Every structure is written in C-alpha cells, then in structure tokens.
Amino acid sequence: MRVAVLGGAARDLVNFRGHLIGELVRTGHTVYGIAPGGTPAIRADLEALGATYVPIALDRTGLNPLRDALSLLRLWRLFRGLRLEALLAYEAKAVTFGTLAAQLAGVSHRFAMITGRGTTLQGEASGLRPRVVRAVVKALYRRALRRCRGVLFQNEDDLAFFRAERLLAIRTAARIVNGSGVDLGHFALAPLPAGPATFLFVGRLLRDKGLFEFAEASRRLGGPGARFRILGPLDSNPNAIRADQVEAWVREGAVEYLGEAEDVRPRLAEAHVLVLPSYGEGTPRSVLEAMSMGRAVVTTDAPGCRATVRDGLNGLLVPVRDSAALAAAMGRLAADRDLVARMGEAGRRIAEETYDVRKVTADILAFMDLPPGPPEAHRSPAALPLPHP
C-alpha cells in the first residue's frame, strides 16, 4: 500500500518513528514521511530506510482559523497527489487536520497515535481563552478520531481521558502500546561515571516539562556534591521557557544548559540520574533512553510518566509541581550511589522486557493490519511523482 506517516516535526520521523517506517518499507509498502522542518540529513536518513521525505507547512501550536484551513487544504492536495491508501498521524495538529484531510482525499485506512494530551488538555483550564481553546481542541479531536479505523494510545490515563470526554467513539478500535519503544542496541548499557552526582533533564524547554521545579530543586540541593544539567532545544510553543529565563538560571548557578544535541547518548553517559518533572506525557522517550542506558529516573506521578517508573525499583515518583519533593528524591539518590546503580540495572531490565522498539513496532503493525497492495504499488518511492505540498 501507499502509506504516509504524518507528524509535527521532521526530526521525529527518524528519532521516534524510524523503526516503524523501516518495517513498513520492509513489508512491501511505499512509505512517505511527511512533516515540517526537514533538512538534507533527515531526507537522507529516511531514504536510507527506503522511504521518501515530503515537506509540508503545518503549525504545531496555536489555533489560527485561516492558517489551519490552509493546512487542511495543503494536506488534502498532498494526499490526493500521492494517491495515499493509509495514514498514521501523531501529534495533535497532525492527527486532527491530517485525519480530516485524509478522509476528504479518500484515504481508506486512517489511524492516529495519541502521544500525550499536550498543554491544552492537561490539568485544569483557567481563564476564558484557555477554556475556549480546550473546547475547540476537543471538538477537533472528536471529529477527527471518529474518522479513524483505529487509535493508538501510549498510556492508560490518556485512553481513559479520551473515553470519558467522549473524544473517542465507543465503536472506534483502540490499543495501548508501550510508547515509541527504544533501540536497546543504540542506547546501550553504559557504566556510571565518577565525580559529583549528575542530574540530567532531556527534552524541549517547555514550562509543563517541570523545568521551573527542576531549577528550584537544584537551588535547594545546590553545592559541590551535585550537578544539574538541561539538554534540549528552545521552542516556539506558547508554553515554552524563554532563552533569557534559562540564561538567568545559568547565571545564578542553578543549572548548566547544554544546548541541543543530535545524539543524547554522550550526555546520558555523563549522568547518574535522568530527571523529568513533567506534568504529563504519552510515554516519555527520554526516560526510555535513560533506562536503556542503565540510568535511574526521577519523574512525576503523572499520566505517561508513572507508567515507566516502578517507584523504588528503577526510580522515584514525586508529585506534580512539587519542587520540595523533587529535591528530596534527588537528594536521596545523590547520597546513595549503590541505590542509583541498582535502579539503573532494574531500568535496563524493564526496557528489555517492555520497551524494546522491535516489540512496540510489531504491536503497531499488528493493530494497523494493512493489507498488501498490488505489485505495482511496491515501486521505490523515489520513482514516483511527488506533488507540490
């Protein structure tokens, strides 16, 4: 079949969906990776998997009726031009507008993956504008997901939320998968470093990732016995933390900012503990990568996060938005290297048993159950004409 994987950022097509795309190609499908923000390196990585990268203009955040209508039109034209037969969309904008465009374009096999609720649907909305935005997002999800053959979720909490809010029709097939999985060979077990206890946050610099709590916890614990490091890109999201705020934390000595890295493994190898004080996730990839490399984890008792950590076994769970509890958990690990080592070993075992990307991909493909297309549909994507997006 002619299959597209649609997301909100091109880099995630390779980082989060690369194994899935490769398996779709291997099983005989013609595959397109569609997302904004592509680079020559990303295009080359997808071509190495046997797929074709197709750029598209699609805002990840915000609700602008004119821009969103144009996004819907672009997606419809693209899907029609590619003569798609199947679509897997993930992230909010890709799911809502991509699924609607796919129906209009006659794409017969439409699937969505919910990789977290996002800022809009997480917690309580206060104020008129947030409530209006939440209502619009819910309406879009409700309309789009009713047009899907099936919807994948990454944790029980999100599935229950979408059911309770009637965003997912009872008749729509749904399955929980263990996140995006992790490549156990790529994120190989690494020995713990010597030196001060090093706590590392990895992710986009967003307020609801708990970075203010991380900075406050570092203030409480400060001193020569520990290091607190942030690795990840600044973001254009309305919820993003501004560069000047990060610079202020660095100036006061609360954190070290490492910038953005194509390969996070060297920084994980330098750390003892991965810290993710998030307000909610799908299944946090940074945690899976840390577990695979044998690192203890401190994260929150929040949707998605609590699914990855068995409190006291491979890490510690703390309440959301509680910097004091976060500091206490980090302090406990800073004082007990043997505990850190045991938790890291347990995390690796859990990653092997539960989050191996090969198992996760197999679950996704079994759920989609795509029928084989006619032989002529299995030509190389590079030989097929690409419409202008």
Buried (B, 14 or more C-beta within 10 A) or exposed (E): BBBBBBBBBBBBBBBBBBBBBBBBBEBEBBBBBBBBBBEEEBBEBBBEBBBBBBBBEBBBBEBEEEEBEBBBEBBBBBBBBBBBBBBBBBBBBBBBBBBBBBBBBEBEBBBBBBBBBBBBBBBEBEEEEBEEBBEBBBEBBBBBBBBBBBBBBBBEBBBEBBBEEEBBBEEBBBBBBBBBBBBBEEBEBBEBEEEEBBBBBBBBBBBBBBBBBBBBBBBEBBEEEBBBBBBBEBBEBEBBBEEEBBEEBBEEEBBBBBEEEEEBBEBBBBBBBBBBBBBBBBBBBBBBBBBBBBBBBBBBBBBBBBBBBBEEBBBBBBEBBBBEBBBBBBBEBBEBEEBBBBBBEBBBEBBBEBBBBEBBBBBBBEBBEBEEBEEEBBEEBEEBEBEEB
